[in-house]
Amino acid sequence: MNVNDYIHSFHAALAIKRGGEIVSREEYLDYMTFRANTRPLFTEIFGPLVGLKEEWAAQGATPVEINLSTFRYRTVIENNLPVITGWLGGDEPVILEDTADSLVYRDQMGRRMEMAKKSATLALPTTYPVANMDDWQRIRQHYEFSEARFGQLQSTAGQLTSLQIPGGFDEPRQLMGEESLALACYEQPELIHAILETITETVVRICEHLPHVDQLSVHEDMAGRSGPLIGPKHVEEFIKPYYRRVWDLAQERGARLFKQDSDGDMRPIIPAFLDAGVNCIFPCEPAAGMDIVKLREQYGNRIAFLGGLDKHILRRSQQEITAELEYKLPVIMQTGGCVFGLDHRIPNGTPLANYRFYIAKVWEILDRR
């Protein structure tokens, strides 16, 4: 089995099937851009952590509970366009070590990747291909535009079309590592600009080739509980020119949502990203201070949310689950612009009875409307 098949099989074991109601593309876009508030939306964004399915099976869960298909959600069908906007090509990944506890492999970028099988869902790099401008020039062709970036585009009638673009922080981090990237912002700013200028040109040309996109989606994961890894001045200097150019073009061609994914406390740089075009953030991690009620009070309809419900509450009492939901759902329901859901994967140690209670209580509140 090659590395890609191995990783796919690992993630397939965590796969879920979302049951419930499907809303139309038009209803979703109007709801998330505050043009209409027909009915509240609710989903499971990520699914379980490693080991939770086995825990639930031991507690008597049925197969349709384990894959979540029996639970009621309400959301849109999202069609991620088959387009490669980031790294293209490179070496065939090779498994270096495979034990009961970990997987180590060399990826297409040439990085050494390590994954703890019993706790992680993603492998993390321990080596990186870029340290200076010479390194970037050597691998730059992997980010340049090519017709090979496009897969088979099919009809997406009635579905939300989404284009995943490289992160303005995350992609340089994948090339350099967090520490080297942070230093480069001060010591090699021309390198960061060069990387993002190439990515910008490629994504712009891709957008020009696409008939329509409803949503730009960008993964950054650039914050922890103590705050973001860069400040608003860095967003303004390095990331905003990239975001703004791509978003302005996408809007001209009909896009209405620019969705950014980051855990942690993003509050210090939310204004900078709003100026850069972002109008939807997730998963809004309460443990890091990302309180969607307070954020809605502060930013109004300038920003929509996915998530925002504290995953850790599910391991506590049903009274605490009720308090979390009664605090957040009624007030946000009045404004729209939020797909309620947990702020990341369902944590290990979540009793099946609590998850059942959580789903029922969500709908008890949502159905009051």
Secondary structure, 3 states (H helix, E strand, C coil): CCHHHHHHHHHHCCCCCCCEEEECHHHHHHHHCCCCCCCCEECCCCCECCCHHHHHHHCCCCHHHHCCCCCCEEEECEEECCECCCCCCCCCCEEEEECCCEEEEECCCCCEEEEECCCCCCCEECCCCCCCHHHHHHHHHHHCCCHHHECCCCCCCCCEEEEEECCCCHHHHHHHCHHHHHHHHHHCHHHHHHHHHHHHHHHHHHHHHCCCCCEEEEECCCEECCEECCCHHHHHHHHHHHHHHHHHHHHHCCCCEEEEEECCCCHHHHHHHHHCCCCEEEECCHHHCCCHHHHHHHHHHHCEEEEEECHHHHHCCHHHHHHHHHHHHHHHHCCCCEEEEECCCECCCCCHHHHHHHHHHHHHHHCCC
